[in-house]
Amino acid sequence: MAPAVLVAALVAGGVLIYQVGRGTTFFYDEWNFILERRTGGLDAFLRPHGGHWSTVPVAVYRVLFALVGLRHYGAYRATLIGFHLACCVLLFMIARRRVGAMLALLPTILLIFLGSAWQDLLWPFQIGYLGSIAAGLASLLALDARTRRGDLAAAAMLVLSLASSGLGVPFALAALLELLLLRGWRRLWAALVPLLLFTAWYAAYGRGTTGAQLSNLVRVPSYLARSAIAASAGLAGVSGRWQTLIAVAGLILIGLALVVGRRITPRLAMLVSMPLVFWGLAALTRGQLDEPAASRYLYPGAVFLMLITIEALRDMHLPAWAPVVAILLVPAVVANVHLLQNGAQGLLGVSASVRAELGAVQIARQTVRPDFRPDTQLMPQVSAGPYLAAVDALGSPADPVPRIRQDSPPTRALVDDVLRRADQLQLLARTPAGSPADISIDQATGVTIVPSGRCLLATAPATGAPVAISVPAGQVSLGAVDVIAVVYIRRFADDYPDVPLGIIGPHVGEGPDTTQSIRLLPDSAPDRWHVEVVTRGSVVICASRP
């Protein structure tokens, strides 16, 4: 029965995670891999990212670049889900050896639906963390064999764990501790070789990148306590004052198990060391950021706590009614699913903006500067030149023009903002050159429109009124006659922005000619630009083709 339940939970969890994250796209650190690691030799694989040895995630991304490019983000997400489900299966295998198959389902199901750790379930970049955990759990199973073949497998898994992220360090140090406690001197190489390889990598590439600060030493005790509370609460899907209550209850459970079992095994000591090392290193390197409850840290913390609990209950004769505690899974799973959905909504909002802004860069690719950055908050690493080179090589993750037209009004306003900045739109002291262009009137309520040669003369009442036109790429000149007029511009957005493009009128322009022009550069989108002029008098409007 247990295998069938496990398979059903794995399938349900995988489908759920994939569904709630549909519509997301590359986010933050992933752009470093796309722009800096998609080509290059050994250095691209060994150079640290954020202080982590990231060879495994870089290799995974390089394979995905070759297979699906940048067009199919679902493949990246499916890979992450595969790593997550592998962690769940490995946890079940460890737990089954200690408490039996039925009870092993409890921590496994909690991990499958751990929505409090939504960053690790929805953001493919976190294959680094999950890769370290999966390989680390596999090393525990291999060490259990106590054979030369098992030790070889454990050493290989620890190398993979270390080469995935810094989370491999707690697993490797813990393995060394267990072998020392077991006095397995002839087996020490299974932990020492991976640690020596890590030391060699650190000496060559990692020095000065970890960010450890001595000033964070005083933060370590508090950081450890709050991390334990956050991980415990994350398993239950609770927050606020319930966090401490859940953490205390979990510690009581582990304490009772130790009292009844009356022993602390080398494996238990090993497992207790892992969260202490993980949280301690996090405190030293990132304690100043005060983020022990960050979503990405809850997954490893929850795994460590569950491993400790499982080992504490090892070989105990549990009462027949013990599986009834499975009822407690229901509210925890429901709460975690809700947290997963909330996390997905945040990523979806960011993804909609990123895809649209990148679409704007591609629209303006003929004229945009290579160093232009479309969004310094959501994707500060991205500049137009390297991004467009990646698109040429791997395909585009951006919204095409038809999709941009269907985006939400706020998203289309973002596109307009990127285009205005990419094209450096501003009012210039120039007169139109070239053949006349068609001017369409969008709005002129209360405004008198009179043709004037190749131009239009728009006269608004003294109370003021807007005149809105649409024009193709080219040049638009605006001249206010003895009045001040405010100019706004948009393209895909429904409404004009709050901030005007500029002001025209007497003493506004340079020199005696107060006519101002807007140069609208040709690009890959056929959509016309819309210009609104708000005035209390007459404005001469002319347009020309490039």
RODO-2510 file (C-alpha; in nm, 4 decimals, decimal comma):
residues 546
     n   res          X          Y          Z
     1     m     0,0000     0,0000     0,0000
     2     a     0,2766     0,2440     0,0936
     3     p     0,4414     0,2396    -0,2535
     4     a     0,1070     0,3105    -0,4205
     5     v     0,0388     0,6030    -0,1851
     6     l     0,3901     0,7333    -0,2442
     7     v     0,3543     0,7232    -0,6232
     8     a     0,0151     0,8941    -0,6075
     9     a     0,1520     1,1694    -0,3813
    10     l     0,4553     1,2199    -0,6067
    11     v     0,2394     1,2502    -0,9182
    12     a    -0,0099     1,4821    -0,7465
    13     g     0,2671     1,7014    -0,6067
    14     g     0,4552     1,7215    -0,9356
    15     v     0,1432     1,8121    -1,1333
    16     l     0,0370     2,0699    -0,8744
    17     i     0,3757     2,2421    -0,8663
    18     y     0,3960     2,2516    -1,2450
    19     q     0,0438     2,3886    -1,2837
    20     v     0,0679     2,6703    -1,0307
    21     g     0,3937     2,7895    -1,1879
    22     r     0,2736     2,7983    -1,5485
    23     g     0,3452     3,1350    -1,7044
    24     t     0,6663     3,2057    -1,5121
    25     t     0,9932     3,2814    -1,6880
    26     f     1,3610     3,3276    -1,6150
    27     f     1,4128     3,5157    -1,2903
    28     y     1,7058     3,7064    -1,1412
    29     d     2,0128     3,4770    -1,0935
    30     e     1,9135     3,2686    -1,3941
    31     w     2,0132     3,5623    -1,6129
    32     n     2,3711     3,5262    -1,4881
    33     f     2,3767     3,1727    -1,6262
    34     i     2,2168     3,2817    -1,9542
    35     l     2,4389     3,5834    -2,0161
    36     e     2,7653     3,4662    -1,8574
    37     r     2,7711     3,0828    -1,8572
    38     r     2,6012     2,9695    -2,1789
    39     t     2,9419     2,9594    -2,3500
    40     g     3,2959     2,9183    -2,2297
    41     g     3,5220     2,6390    -2,1166
    42     l     3,6181     2,5002    -1,7770
    43     d     3,6179     2,8405    -1,6101
    44     a     3,2468     2,8854    -1,6879
    45     f     3,1752     2,5647    -1,4942
    46     l     3,4083     2,6249    -1,1994
    47     r     3,3674     2,9972    -1,1392
    48     p     3,1537     3,0440    -0,8251
    49     h     2,8133     3,2029    -0,8248
    50     g     2,7209     3,3864    -0,5072
    51     g     3,0069     3,2088    -0,3311
    52     h     2,8758     2,8635    -0,4298
    53     w     3,0533     2,5939    -0,6285
    54     s     2,7908     2,5713    -0,9044
    55     t     2,9292     2,3237    -1,1570
    56     v     2,6238     2,0943    -1,1498
    57     p     2,3555     2,3632    -1,2013
    58     v     2,5653     2,5303    -1,4723
    59     a     2,5979     2,1946    -1,6490
    60     v     2,2221     2,1333    -1,6223
    61     y     2,1457     2,4760    -1,7675
    62     r     2,3958     2,4258    -2,0485
    63     v     2,2229     2,0978    -2,1412
    64     l     1,8828     2,2690    -2,1339
    65     f     2,0174     2,5572    -2,3436
    66     a     2,1208     2,3032    -2,6051
    67     l     1,7927     2,1087    -2,5907
    68     v     1,5221     2,3762    -2,5622
    69     g     1,6990     2,7134    -2,5726
    70     l     1,5157     2,9973    -2,3980
    71     r     1,1750     2,9423    -2,5555
    72     h     1,0506     2,6597    -2,3331
    73     y     1,0809     2,7530    -1,9659
    74     g     0,8582     2,4584    -1,8774
    75     a     1,1526     2,2239    -1,9405
    76     y     1,3580     2,4080    -1,6777
    77     r     1,0718     2,3870    -1,4311
    78     a     1,0164     2,0173    -1,5015
    79     t     1,3857     1,9575    -1,4292
    80     l     1,3548     2,1335    -1,0936
    81     i     1,0455     1,9280    -1,0077
    82     g     1,2412     1,6148    -1,0957
    83     f     1,5138     1,7143    -0,8484
    84     h     1,2482     1,7830    -0,5833
    85     l     1,0738     1,4488    -0,6293
    86     a     1,4105     1,2726    -0,6169
    87     c     1,4712     1,4324    -0,2756
    88     c     1,1303     1,3086    -0,1628
    89     v     1,1940     0,9498    -0,2774
    90     l     1,5353     0,9449    -0,1096
    91     l     1,3861     1,0760     0,2159
    92     f     1,1246     0,7998     0,2005
    93     m     1,3931     0,5352     0,1507
    94     i     1,5890     0,6622     0,4512
    95     a     1,2773     0,6812     0,6688
    96     r     1,1495     0,3384     0,5617
    97     r     1,4666     0,1727     0,6926
    98     r     1,4134     0,3303     1,0332
    99     v     1,0403     0,3575     1,1048
   100     g     0,8731     0,1416     0,8401
   101     a     0,7046     0,2214     0,5121
   102     m     0,3737     0,3542     0,6460
   103     l     0,5241     0,6048     0,8889
   104     a     0,7863     0,6976     0,6287
   105     l     0,5042     0,8399     0,4192
   106     l     0,4388     1,1168     0,6728
   107     p     0,7613     1,3183     0,6321
   108     t     0,7708     1,2364     0,2620
   109     i     0,4270     1,3823     0,1945
   110     l     0,5117     1,6887     0,4006
   111     l     0,8183     1,7436     0,1814
   112     i     0,6313     1,6823    -0,1449
   113     f     0,3843     1,9620    -0,0667
   114     l     0,6225     2,1971     0,1176
   115     g     0,4739     2,5143    -0,0281
   116     s     0,6355     2,7334     0,2374
   117     a     0,9583     2,6658     0,0440
   118     w     0,7969     2,7822    -0,2812
   119     q     1,1201     2,9360    -0,4118
   120     d     1,2811     2,5920    -0,4125
   121     l     0,9804     2,4386    -0,5895
   122     l     0,9035     2,7060    -0,8500
   123     w     1,2365     2,8675    -0,9374
   124     p     1,4583     2,6375    -1,1487
   125     f     1,7725     2,8155    -1,0333
   126     q     1,7260     2,6297    -0,7043
   127     i     1,8376     2,3040    -0,8634
   128     g     2,1627     2,4005    -0,6934
   129     y     2,0102     2,3593    -0,3473
   130     l     1,7982     2,0580    -0,4404
   131     g     2,0910     1,8964    -0,6197
   132     s     2,2990     1,9258    -0,3031
   133     i     2,0181     1,7781    -0,0944
   134     a     1,9410     1,4909    -0,3334
   135     a     2,3077     1,3921    -0,3615
   136     g     2,3530     1,4363     0,0142
   137     l     2,0581     1,2083     0,0934
   138     a     2,1928     0,9524    -0,1527
   139     s     2,5271     0,9630     0,0310
   140     l     2,3501     0,8769     0,3583
   141     l     2,1964     0,5691     0,1992
   142     a     2,5319     0,4704     0,0526
   143     l     2,7099     0,5067     0,3877
   144     d     2,4519     0,2777     0,5456
   145     a     2,5793    -0,0074     0,3290
   146     r     2,9207    -0,0016     0,5031
   147     t     3,0861    -0,1598     0,2012
   148     r     3,3645    -0,0358    -0,0231
   149     r     3,1195     0,0018    -0,3088
   150     g     2,8855     0,1951    -0,0817
   151     d     3,1663     0,4247     0,0297
   152     l     3,2640     0,4864    -0,3322
   153     a     2,9056     0,5828    -0,4089
   154     a     2,8912     0,8039    -0,0985
   155     a     3,2100     0,9863    -0,2014
   156     a     3,0767     1,0422    -0,5524
   157     m     2,7462     1,1732    -0,4175
   158     l     2,9230     1,4087    -0,1763
   159     v     3,1294     1,5505    -0,4627
   160     l     2,8086     1,6140    -0,6579
   161     s     2,6500     1,7677    -0,3487
   162     l     2,9440     2,0037    -0,2975
   163     a     2,9541     2,0922    -0,6686
   164     s     2,5849     2,1875    -0,6646
   165     s     2,5858     2,4502    -0,3889
   166     g     2,7236     2,5326    -0,0465
   167     l     2,4609     2,3021     0,1015
   168     g     2,6998     2,0176     0,0231
   169     v     2,9324     2,1354     0,3005
   170     p     2,7012     2,0284     0,5884
   171     f     2,6562     1,6849     0,4290
   172     a     3,0306     1,6313     0,3759
   173     l     3,1298     1,7492     0,7241
   174     a     2,8527     1,5406     0,8782
   175     a     2,9717     1,2311     0,6917
   176     l     3,3225     1,2903     0,8245
   177     l     3,1854     1,3257     1,1793
   178     e     2,9915     0,9994     1,1564
   179     l     3,2924     0,8057     1,0298
   180     l     3,5036     0,9496     1,3100
   181     l     3,2444     0,8532     1,5713
   182     l     3,2241     0,5043     1,4228
   183     r     3,6049     0,4896     1,4316
   184     g     3,5960     0,3850     1,0717
   185     w     3,9480     0,5060     1,0019
   186     r     3,9749     0,3078     0,6821
   187     r     3,6540     0,4659     0,5556
   188     l     3,7449     0,8268     0,6264
   189     w     3,8504     0,8762     0,2652
   190     a     3,4817     0,8652     0,1618
   191     a     3,4374     1,2057     0,3275
   192     l     3,7941     1,3371     0,3100
   193     v     3,8335     1,3047    -0,0673
   194     p     3,5220     1,5167    -0,1427
   195     l     3,6292     1,7716     0,1187
   196     l     3,9798     1,7887    -0,0283
   197     l     3,8342     1,8436    -0,3745
   198     f     3,6169     2,1212    -0,2332
   199     t     3,9209     2,2734    -0,0632
   200     a     4,1121     2,2656    -0,3917
   201     w     3,8227     2,4325    -0,5730
   202     y     3,7917     2,6925    -0,2975
   203     a     4,1645     2,7721    -0,3105
   204     a     4,1505     2,8170    -0,6887
   205     y     3,8136     2,9879    -0,7323
   206     g     3,6218     3,0462    -0,4104
   207     r     3,8454     3,2589    -0,1905
   208     g     3,6986     3,5969    -0,1159
   209     t     3,3552     3,5086    -0,2547
   210     t     3,1778     3,3645     0,0506
   211     g     3,1163     3,6980     0,2189
   212     a     3,1695     3,5661     0,5727
   213     q     3,1884     3,8502     0,8227
   214     l     3,3296     3,8318     1,1762
   215     s     3,0760     4,0937     1,2804
   216     n     2,8053     3,8319     1,2221
   217     l     2,9399     3,6043     1,4977
   218     v     2,7152     3,7707     1,7541
   219     r     2,4149     3,6954     1,5335
   220     v     2,4764     3,3199     1,5168
   221     p     2,2806     3,2057     1,8295
   222     s     1,9719     3,4071     1,7407
   223     y     1,9981     3,3039     1,3759
   224     l     2,0122     2,9359     1,4703
   225     a     1,7058     2,9616     1,6929
   226     r     1,4991     3,1574     1,4433
   227     s     1,5996     2,9262     1,1583
   228     a     1,4859     2,6220     1,3558
   229     i     1,1557     2,7907     1,4367
   230     a     1,1015     2,8953     1,0749
   231     a     1,1789     2,5467     0,9378
   232     s     0,9459     2,3816     1,1893
   233     a     0,6691     2,6273     1,1115
   234     g     0,7288     2,5823     0,7406
   235     l     0,6526     2,2107     0,7718
   236     a     0,3201     2,2969     0,9300
   237     g     0,2517     2,5868     0,6940
   238     v     0,1918     2,8296     0,9825
   239     s     0,3212     3,1748     1,0655
   240     g     0,3060     3,4321     1,3435
   241     r     0,2832     3,3163     1,7033
   242     w     0,2114     2,9621     1,5906
   243     q     0,5706     2,9323     1,4702
   244     t     0,7185     2,9126     1,8189
   245     l     0,4480     2,6722     1,9379
   246     i     0,5146     2,4343     1,6482
   247     a     0,8901     2,4530     1,7047
   248     v     0,8545     2,3759     2,0767
   249     a     0,6230     2,0833     2,0015
   250     g     0,8752     1,9450     1,7523
   251     l     1,1612     1,9720     1,9997
   252     i     0,9501     1,7972     2,2655
   253     l     0,8786     1,5140     2,0207
   254     i     1,2470     1,4688     1,9429
   255     g     1,3347     1,4886     2,3125
   256     l     1,0794     1,2228     2,4063
   257     a     1,2104     0,9969     2,1322
   258     l     1,5638     1,0333     2,2659
   259     v     1,4534     0,9646     2,6222
   260     v     1,2642     0,6531     2,5217
   261     g     1,5410     0,5341     2,2889
   262     r     1,8080     0,6175     2,5507
   263     r     2,0834     0,6509     2,2962
   264     i     2,2491     0,9010     2,0695
   265     t     2,3878     0,7145     1,7704
   266     p     2,6712     0,8383     1,5480
   267     r     2,4123     0,8907     1,2734
   268     l     2,1958     1,1041     1,5026
   269     a     2,4953     1,3153     1,6057
   270     m     2,5798     1,3492     1,2385
   271     l     2,2272     1,4642     1,1497
   272     v     2,2132     1,7162     1,4343
   273     s     2,5362     1,8701     1,3068
   274     m     2,3949     1,9373     0,9581
   275     p     2,1436     2,2118     1,0387
   276     l     2,3881     2,3652     1,2854
   277     v     2,6543     2,3908     1,0152
   278     f     2,4063     2,5110     0,7512
   279     w     2,2426     2,7756     0,9656
   280     g     2,5750     2,8752     1,1228
   281     l     2,7366     2,9350     0,7834
   282     a     2,4266     3,1240     0,6670
   283     a     2,4500     3,3436     0,9774
   284     l     2,8178     3,4195     0,9163
   285     t     2,7737     3,5012     0,5477
   286     r     2,4263     3,6563     0,5365
   287     g     2,3349     3,7312     0,8967
   288     q     2,3331     4,1045     0,8273
   289     l     2,0438     4,0498     0,5849
   290     d     1,8321     3,8975     0,8633
   291     e     1,6520     3,6384     0,6502
   292     p     1,6483     3,3067     0,8424
   293     a     1,2853     3,2555     0,7374
   294     a     1,3506     3,3129     0,3655
   295     s     1,1576     3,0614     0,1575
   296     r     1,4676     2,9109    -0,0057
   297     y     1,6137     2,8232     0,3369
   298     l     1,3045     2,6408     0,4622
   299     y     1,3456     2,3356     0,2375
   300     p     1,6900     2,2270     0,3631
   301     g     1,5959     2,3174     0,7197
   302     a     1,2809     2,1051     0,6998
   303     v     1,4762     1,8105     0,5527
   304     f     1,7336     1,8276     0,8314
   305     l     1,4679     1,8419     1,1052
   306     m     1,2773     1,5495     0,9580
   307     l     1,5954     1,3423     0,9304
   308     i     1,6719     1,4085     1,2972
   309     t     1,3185     1,3103     1,4014
   310     i     1,3261     0,9938     1,1904
   311     e     1,6602     0,8878     1,3365
   312     a     1,5404     0,9629     1,6913
   313     l     1,2429     0,7295     1,6371
   314     r     1,4592     0,4578     1,4825
   315     d     1,3715     0,0978     1,5760
   316     m     1,1233     0,2136     1,8400
   317     h     0,8129     0,0053     1,8972
   318     l     0,5475     0,2588     1,8121
   319     p     0,1851     0,2023     1,9199
   320     a    -0,0586     0,0670     1,6628
   321     w    -0,2458     0,3966     1,6544
   322     a     0,0654     0,5940     1,5594
   323     p    -0,0302     0,6121     1,1874
   324     v    -0,3419     0,8009     1,2960
   325     v    -0,1201     1,1104     1,3238
   326     a    -0,1464     1,1165     0,9458
   327     i    -0,4647     1,3155     1,0059
   328     l    -0,2396     1,6011     1,1122
   329     l    -0,0987     1,6087     0,7598
   330     v    -0,4219     1,7418     0,6147
   331     p    -0,4135     2,0959     0,7600
   332     a    -0,0363     2,1162     0,7059
   333     v    -0,0648     2,0153     0,3391
   334     v    -0,3602     2,2479     0,2789
   335     a    -0,1750     2,5400     0,4371
   336     n     0,1391     2,4663     0,2369
   337     v    -0,0520     2,4430    -0,0907
   338     h    -0,1946     2,7874    -0,0163
   339     l     0,1581     2,9216     0,0440
   340     l     0,2726     2,7636    -0,2828
   341     q    -0,0056     2,9390    -0,4716
   342     n     0,0776     3,2719    -0,3085
   343     g     0,4436     3,2353    -0,4021
   344     a     0,3499     3,1457    -0,7588
   345     q     0,1337     3,4558    -0,7904
   346     g     0,4286     3,6740    -0,6978
   347     l     0,6546     3,5064    -0,9545
   348     l     0,3831     3,5268    -1,2195
   349     g     0,3539     3,9018    -1,1691
   350     v     0,7294     3,9473    -1,2021
   351     s     0,7399     3,7169    -1,5054
   352     a     0,4683     3,9119    -1,6872
   353     s     0,6694     4,2319    -1,6463
   354     v     0,9986     4,0704    -1,7487
   355     r     0,8600     3,9036    -2,0612
   356     a     0,6941     4,2263    -2,1766
   357     e     0,9979     4,4448    -2,1080
   358     l     1,2216     4,2032    -2,2960
   359     g     0,9699     4,2133    -2,5794
   360     a     1,0155     4,5901    -2,5893
   361     v     1,3929     4,5471    -2,6150
   362     q     1,3447     4,3152    -2,9106
   363     i     1,1044     4,5614    -3,0770
   364     a     1,3728     4,8317    -3,0528
   365     r     1,6681     4,6040    -3,1317
   366     q     1,7615     4,7975    -3,4483
   367     t     1,8402     5,1130    -3,2558
   368     v     1,8726     5,0266    -2,8842
   369     r     2,2114     5,0838    -2,7222
   370     p     2,3984     4,7639    -2,6258
   371     d     2,4372     4,8837    -2,2664
   372     f     2,0677     4,9714    -2,2249
   373     r     1,9136     4,8059    -1,9160
   374     p     1,5360     4,7602    -1,9357
   375     d     1,4775     4,6942    -1,5634
   376     t     1,7440     4,7467    -1,2983
   377     q     1,5304     4,5916    -1,0247
   378     l     1,3771     4,2755    -1,1712
   379     m     1,6726     4,1867    -1,3982
   380     p     1,9664     4,4150    -1,3179
   381     q     2,2124     4,1834    -1,4978
   382     v     2,0349     4,2195    -1,8320
   383     s     2,1555     4,4702    -2,0895
   384     a     2,0343     4,4829    -2,4466
   385     g     2,3505     4,3745    -2,6282
   386     p     2,4242     4,0475    -2,4408
   387     y     2,0532     3,9678    -2,4162
   388     l     1,9954     4,0019    -2,7909
   389     a     2,3045     3,7892    -2,8559
   390     a     2,1570     3,5178    -2,6325
   391     v     1,8247     3,5443    -2,8162
   392     d     2,0000     3,5011    -3,1502
   393     a     2,1701     3,1867    -3,0187
   394     l     1,8940     3,0293    -2,8080
   395     g     1,5605     3,1832    -2,9055
   396     s     1,3478     3,4334    -2,7199
   397     p     1,1605     3,4069    -2,3877
   398     a     0,9959     3,7477    -2,4444
   399     d     0,6392     3,8362    -2,5332
   400     p     0,5921     3,8893    -2,9089
   401     v     0,4021     4,1954    -3,0249
   402     p     0,0603     4,0181    -3,0492
   403     r     0,1002     3,8977    -2,6901
   404     i     0,2043     4,2440    -2,5718
   405     r    -0,1183     4,3850    -2,7130
   406     q    -0,3097     4,1365    -2,4932
   407     d    -0,1086     4,2013    -2,1762
   408     s    -0,2617     4,3833    -1,8805
   409     p    -0,2740     4,7660    -1,8928
   410     p     0,0025     4,8062    -1,6310
   411     t     0,2257     4,5653    -1,8237
   412     r     0,1685     4,7476    -2,1528
   413     a     0,2555     5,0721    -1,9755
   414     l     0,5881     4,9110    -1,8776
   415     v     0,6510     4,8296    -2,2436
   416     d     0,5915     5,1934    -2,3374
   417     d     0,8325     5,3069    -2,0679
   418     v     1,1058     5,0719    -2,1952
   419     l     1,0504     5,1897    -2,5538
   420     r     1,0641     5,5550    -2,4512
   421     r     1,3936     5,4966    -2,2704
   422     a     1,5369     5,2646    -2,5368
   423     d     1,4608     5,5157    -2,8147
   424     q     1,5599     5,8081    -2,5910
   425     l     1,2385     5,9882    -2,6811
   426     q     1,2444     6,3564    -2,5969
   427     l     1,1460     6,6920    -2,7386
   428     l     1,4108     6,8261    -2,9747
   429     a     1,4513     7,1687    -3,1352
   430     r     1,4130     7,0412    -3,4913
   431     t     1,1823     7,0859    -3,7875
   432     p     1,0412     6,7865    -3,9789
   433     a     1,2362     6,6494    -4,2718
   434     g     1,1176     6,4061    -4,5367
   435     s     0,7834     6,3413    -4,6974
   436     p     0,4592     6,4170    -4,5074
   437     a     0,3154     6,1353    -4,2963
   438     d    -0,0445     6,0515    -4,2218
   439     i    -0,1821     6,2020    -3,9019
   440     s    -0,4874     6,0353    -3,7461
   441     i    -0,6998     6,2207    -3,4915
   442     d    -0,7636     6,0076    -3,1801
   443     q    -0,9419     6,2706    -2,9746
   444     a    -1,0247     6,6372    -3,0295
   445     t    -1,3392     6,7054    -2,8278
   446     g    -1,3978     7,0807    -2,8161
   447     v    -1,0892     7,1413    -3,0326
   448     t    -1,1003     7,3008    -3,3778
   449     i    -0,8859     7,1225    -3,6380
   450     v    -0,7863     7,3148    -3,9543
   451     p    -0,5474     7,1795    -4,2236
   452     s    -0,2432     7,4049    -4,2616
   453     g    -0,0317     7,3007    -4,5583
   454     r     0,1300     6,9678    -4,4685
   455     c     0,0269     7,0147    -4,1051
   456     l    -0,2755     7,0587    -3,8791
   457     l    -0,3662     7,3634    -3,6727
   458     a    -0,5457     7,2543    -3,3533
   459     t    -0,7104     7,5279    -3,1459
   460     a    -0,8372     7,4499    -2,7961
   461     p    -1,0693     7,6728    -2,5887
   462     a    -0,9314     7,9033    -2,3224
   463     t    -1,0346     7,6532    -2,0560
   464     g    -0,7940     7,4035    -2,2062
   465     a    -0,8436     7,0727    -2,3849
   466     p    -0,6354     6,7817    -2,5141
   467     v    -0,5820     6,6923    -2,8748
   468     a    -0,4592     6,3371    -2,9330
   469     i    -0,3154     6,2053    -3,2579
   470     s    -0,1521     5,8848    -3,3816
   471     v     0,1403     5,8730    -3,6217
   472     p     0,3751     5,6122    -3,7712
   473     a     0,7509     5,6078    -3,7202
   474     g     0,9201     5,9244    -3,8341
   475     q     0,9218     6,2740    -3,6929
   476     v     0,6458     6,4749    -3,5284
   477     s     0,6824     6,8491    -3,4806
   478     l     0,4712     7,0447    -3,2361
   479     g     0,4608     7,4211    -3,2217
   480     a     0,2529     7,6128    -2,9694
   481     v     0,1298     7,9533    -3,0860
   482     d     0,1743     8,2083    -2,8025
   483     v     0,0775     7,9483    -2,5373
   484     i     0,2339     7,6706    -2,3307
   485     a     0,1380     7,3120    -2,4160
   486     v     0,2154     6,9867    -2,2363
   487     v     0,3054     6,6790    -2,4446
   488     y     0,2429     6,3132    -2,3527
   489     i     0,3208     5,9985    -2,5542
   490     r     0,2191     5,6326    -2,5460
   491     r     0,2114     5,3329    -2,7770
   492     f     0,0712     5,0084    -2,6326
   493     a    -0,0757     5,1463    -2,3088
   494     d    -0,4414     5,2481    -2,2815
   495     d    -0,3646     5,5707    -2,0976
   496     y    -0,0986     5,8344    -2,1218
   497     p     0,1616     5,8351    -1,8419
   498     d     0,1405     6,0791    -1,5539
   499     v     0,4792     6,2282    -1,6395
   500     p     0,4784     6,4306    -1,9636
   501     l     0,7389     6,3921    -2,2319
   502     g     0,7945     6,7669    -2,2205
   503     i     0,6540     7,1200    -2,2646
   504     i     0,6425     7,3364    -2,5762
   505     g     0,5692     7,7031    -2,6248
   506     p     0,7319     8,0464    -2,6128
   507     h     1,0683     8,0564    -2,4317
   508     v     1,0657     7,6765    -2,3963
   509     g     1,2584     7,5903    -2,7104
   510     e     1,6143     7,6914    -2,7904
   511     g     1,6553     8,0042    -3,0049
   512     p     1,3800     8,1966    -3,1786
   513     d     1,2126     7,8821    -3,3179
   514     t     0,9976     7,7345    -3,0403
   515     t     0,8878     7,4318    -3,2442
   516     q     0,9783     7,1031    -3,0784
   517     s     1,0029     6,7628    -3,2477
   518     i     0,9832     6,3999    -3,1429
   519     r     1,1924     6,1547    -3,3408
   520     l     1,0128     5,8170    -3,3555
   521     l     1,2605     5,5545    -3,4679
   522     p     1,1483     5,2702    -3,6951
   523     d     1,1320     4,9300    -3,5273
   524     s     0,9798     4,5846    -3,5698
   525     a     0,6300     4,6709    -3,4421
   526     p     0,3704     4,8194    -3,6804
   527     d     0,1787     4,9867    -3,3970
   528     r     0,1515     5,3634    -3,4249
   529     w     0,2599     5,6096    -3,1587
   530     h    -0,0046     5,8229    -2,9864
   531     v     0,0743     6,1821    -2,8916
   532     e    -0,1426     6,4011    -2,6719
   533     v    -0,1018     6,7776    -2,6492
   534     v    -0,2860     6,9613    -2,3713
   535     t    -0,3147     7,3335    -2,4373
   536     r    -0,5312     7,6444    -2,4005
   537     g    -0,4676     7,7813    -2,7455
   538     s    -0,3366     7,6836    -3,0866
   539     v    -0,0820     7,4136    -3,1691
   540     v     0,0657     7,3346    -3,5100
   541     i     0,1165     6,9594    -3,5605
   542     c     0,3219     6,8158    -3,8458
   543     a     0,4498     6,4654    -3,9207
   544     s     0,7009     6,3252    -4,1667
   545     r     0,8249     5,9821    -4,2663
   546     p     1,1865     5,8816    -4,2022
***
